[in-house]
């Protein structure tokens, strides 16, 4: 898969997981440092994966993500970033009223297993995944130009059809 950041090609650690593959079992962490196990997922879930929490486009991504997901009930919402758990505390204040779980991948375990780890920058590829109650990936949008946003409208259409 070819992706770029500001027009420059970047390399992922491996081919990203595709639709109909299972979400890997790994441990992520909440902003309070509490473990979150992907094996515990038992409902439809949407994962917004972002490269970093220190960029304006990431804030825009998260706010857009919350706006479109406010249309749906009974879907778990997660935002994942390669960071230390406590770094999520200051960043998340603006969106605290929304039903989303911010998760840190401090060791890059999730990113490596998903094929989303960008080795050259030690960040994750901006992407959006929808996973069914059996942890099977049903929708995937890996943003080809990493300074752009995911196609939220396509994700909404997918959710409406399923």
Secondary structure by P-SEA (a helix, b strand, c coil): cccccccbbbbccccccccccccbbbbbbccccbbbbccccccbbbbbbbcccccaaaaaaaaaaaaaacccccbbbbbbcccccccccccccccccccbbbbbcccaaaaaaaccccccccccccbbbbbcccccccccccccccccccaaaaaaaaaaac
